[in-house]
Amino acid sequence: MGPPPEMGTTVSNEVTSISSMQLDWMKKKLKLSNEQEPAVDKITREYVTKVLALKKKENYKGNTDPAKKAAESERNEALKKILTEKQFSKFDKNKAILDNAFDNAGTGGMPPPPPGQ
């Protein structure tokens, strides 16, 4: 049967939103070249699409989920072929920041302000 038609747009908007946040971060922090950007964008979109689909499953185990680990591993291998060693090392150290994009997508992409602000 599948999801109702209006569900499809929410998912694709969420994929676009999260992918854009991650790509923007990588452009700034990893200083992606014009040649790297489209490839990194494609890899990121595929990864985000997979993770969002996994999160909707009833038995999803978060970061310990084997399917999420497989998707991460796939993304990392693909990025390794595109990024320089220095870029990949920086990416690898900051993956947790990129994963925050999944939690912040619904709030406009920015983390909430600190308490008292």
CYANA upper distance limits for C-alpha pairs under 8 A (distance plus 0.5 A):
  3 PRO  CA      7 MET  CA      6.56
  3 PRO  CA      8 GLY  CA      7.79
  4 PRO  CA      8 GLY  CA      7.88
  5 PRO  CA      9 THR  CA      8.02
  6 GLU  CA     10 THR  CA      7.48
  7 MET  CA     11 VAL  CA      7.00
  8 GLY  CA     12 SER  CA      6.78
  9 THR  CA     13 ASN  CA      6.40
 10 THR  CA     14 GLU  CA      6.53
 11 VAL  CA     15 VAL  CA      6.59
 11 VAL  CA     52 LEU  CA      8.49
 12 SER  CA     16 THR  CA      6.55
 13 ASN  CA     17 SER  CA      6.46
 14 GLU  CA     18 ILE  CA      6.54
 14 GLU  CA    105 ALA  CA      7.31
 14 GLU  CA    106 GLY  CA      8.35
 15 VAL  CA     19 SER  CA      6.32
 15 VAL  CA     45 ARG  CA      7.07
 15 VAL  CA     48 VAL  CA      6.50
 15 VAL  CA     49 THR  CA      6.47
 15 VAL  CA     52 LEU  CA      8.25
 16 THR  CA     20 SER  CA      6.36
 16 THR  CA     45 ARG  CA      7.87
 17 SER  CA     21 MET  CA      6.80
 17 SER  CA    105 ALA  CA      6.89
 17 SER  CA    109 GLY  CA      8.28
 18 ILE  CA     22 GLN  CA      6.71
 18 ILE  CA     48 VAL  CA      7.58
 18 ILE  CA    101 ALA  CA      6.15
 18 ILE  CA    102 PHE  CA      6.75
 18 ILE  CA    105 ALA  CA      6.40
 18 ILE  CA    109 GLY  CA      8.33
 19 SER  CA     23 LEU  CA      6.42
 19 SER  CA     41 ASP  CA      7.63
 19 SER  CA     44 THR  CA      6.40
 19 SER  CA     45 ARG  CA      5.99
 19 SER  CA     48 VAL  CA      7.06
 20 SER  CA     24 ASP  CA      6.40
 21 MET  CA     25 TRP  CA      6.72
 21 MET  CA    101 ALA  CA      7.04
 21 MET  CA    109 GLY  CA      7.59
 22 GLN  CA     26 MET  CA      6.72
 22 GLN  CA     44 THR  CA      7.98
 22 GLN  CA     98 LEU  CA      6.22
 22 GLN  CA    101 ALA  CA      7.36
 23 LEU  CA     27 LYS  CA      6.49
 23 LEU  CA     37 GLU  CA      8.46
 23 LEU  CA     40 VAL  CA      7.87
 23 LEU  CA     41 ASP  CA      6.71
 23 LEU  CA     44 THR  CA      7.88
 24 ASP  CA     28 LYS  CA      6.76
 25 TRP  CA     29 LYS  CA      6.40
 25 TRP  CA     30 LEU  CA      8.37
 25 TRP  CA     98 LEU  CA      8.25
 26 MET  CA     30 LEU  CA      5.58
 26 MET  CA     31 LYS  CA      7.37
 26 MET  CA     32 LEU  CA      7.29
 26 MET  CA     91 PHE  CA      8.14
 27 LYS  CA     31 LYS  CA      5.50
 27 LYS  CA     32 LEU  CA      5.44
 27 LYS  CA     37 GLU  CA      8.00
 28 LYS  CA     32 LEU  CA      8.03
 30 LEU  CA     87 GLN  CA      5.87
 30 LEU  CA     90 LYS  CA      7.58
 30 LEU  CA     91 PHE  CA      7.75
 31 LYS  CA     87 GLN  CA      8.50
 32 LEU  CA     36 GLN  CA      6.30
 32 LEU  CA     37 GLU  CA      6.49
 33 SER  CA     37 GLU  CA      6.73
 34 ASN  CA     38 PRO  CA      8.14
 35 GLU  CA     39 ALA  CA      8.10
 36 GLN  CA     40 VAL  CA      6.55
 36 GLN  CA     82 ILE  CA      6.93
 36 GLN  CA     83 LEU  CA      7.80
 37 GLU  CA     41 ASP  CA      6.50
 38 PRO  CA     42 LYS  CA      6.71
 39 ALA  CA     43 ILE  CA      6.78
 39 ALA  CA     82 ILE  CA      8.04
 40 VAL  CA     44 THR  CA      6.48
 40 VAL  CA     79 LEU  CA      7.31
 40 VAL  CA     82 ILE  CA      8.06
 41 ASP  CA     45 ARG  CA      6.61
 42 LYS  CA     46 GLU  CA      6.81
 43 ILE  CA     47 TYR  CA      6.76
 43 ILE  CA     75 ARG  CA      6.85
 43 ILE  CA     78 ALA  CA      7.55
 43 ILE  CA     79 LEU  CA      7.89
 44 THR  CA     48 VAL  CA      6.55
 44 THR  CA     75 ARG  CA      7.82
 45 ARG  CA     49 THR  CA      6.51
 46 GLU  CA     50 LYS  CA      6.81
 47 TYR  CA     51 VAL  CA      6.72
 47 TYR  CA     71 ALA  CA      6.78
 47 TYR  CA     72 GLU  CA      7.72
 47 TYR  CA     75 ARG  CA      6.83
 48 VAL  CA     52 LEU  CA      6.54
 49 THR  CA     53 ALA  CA      6.76
 50 LYS  CA     54 LEU  CA      6.74
 50 LYS  CA     68 LYS  CA      8.49
 50 LYS  CA     71 ALA  CA      7.49
 51 VAL  CA     55 LYS  CA      6.64
 51 VAL  CA     68 LYS  CA      6.82
 51 VAL  CA     71 ALA  CA      7.90
 52 LEU  CA     56 LYS  CA      7.12
 53 ALA  CA     57 LYS  CA      7.55
 54 LEU  CA     60 TYR  CA      6.84
 54 LEU  CA     67 ALA  CA      8.06
 54 LEU  CA     68 LYS  CA      7.75
 55 LYS  CA     60 TYR  CA      6.43
 55 LYS  CA     62 GLY  CA      7.94
 56 LYS  CA     60 TYR  CA      7.99
 60 TYR  CA     65 ASP  CA      6.77
 61 LYS  CA     65 ASP  CA      5.07
 62 GLY  CA     68 LYS  CA      8.08
 63 ASN  CA     68 LYS  CA      7.13
 63 ASN  CA     69 LYS  CA      7.69
 64 THR  CA     68 LYS  CA      7.86
 64 THR  CA     69 LYS  CA      7.52
 65 ASP  CA     69 LYS  CA      6.81
 66 PRO  CA     70 ALA  CA      6.63
 67 ALA  CA     71 ALA  CA      6.69
 68 LYS  CA     72 GLU  CA      6.60
 69 LYS  CA     73 SER  CA      6.55
 70 ALA  CA     74 GLU  CA      6.63
 71 ALA  CA     75 ARG  CA      6.69
 72 GLU  CA     76 ASN  CA      6.54
 73 SER  CA     77 GLU  CA      6.65
 74 GLU  CA     78 ALA  CA      6.77
 75 ARG  CA     79 LEU  CA      6.59
 76 ASN  CA     80 LYS  CA      6.49
 77 GLU  CA     81 LYS  CA      7.24
 78 ALA  CA     82 ILE  CA      7.47
 79 LEU  CA     83 LEU  CA      6.33
 79 LEU  CA     88 PHE  CA      7.84
 80 LYS  CA     84 THR  CA      7.92
 80 LYS  CA     85 GLU  CA      8.14
 80 LYS  CA     88 PHE  CA      6.78
 83 LEU  CA     87 GLN  CA      6.15
 83 LEU  CA     88 PHE  CA      6.16
 84 THR  CA     88 PHE  CA      6.58
 85 GLU  CA     89 SER  CA      6.56
 86 LYS  CA     90 LYS  CA      6.82
 87 GLN  CA     91 PHE  CA      6.61
 88 PHE  CA     92 ASP  CA      6.39
 89 SER  CA     93 LYS  CA      6.81
 90 LYS  CA     94 ASN  CA      6.87
 91 PHE  CA     95 LYS  CA      6.54
 94 ASN  CA     98 LEU  CA      7.34
 95 LYS  CA     99 ASP  CA      6.77
 96 ALA  CA    100 ASN  CA      6.96
 97 ILE  CA    101 ALA  CA      7.85
 98 LEU  CA    102 PHE  CA      8.47
 99 ASP  CA    103 ASP  CA      8.04
100 ASN  CA    104 ASN  CA      6.73
101 ALA  CA    105 ALA  CA      6.22
101 ALA  CA    109 GLY  CA      7.07
104 ASN  CA    108 GLY  CA      7.17
104 ASN  CA    109 GLY  CA      5.26
104 ASN  CA    110 MET  CA      6.59
104 ASN  CA    111 PRO  CA      6.53
105 ALA  CA    109 GLY  CA      5.21
105 ALA  CA    110 MET  CA      8.39
107 THR  CA    111 PRO  CA      8.15
113 PRO  CA    117 GLN  CA      6.94
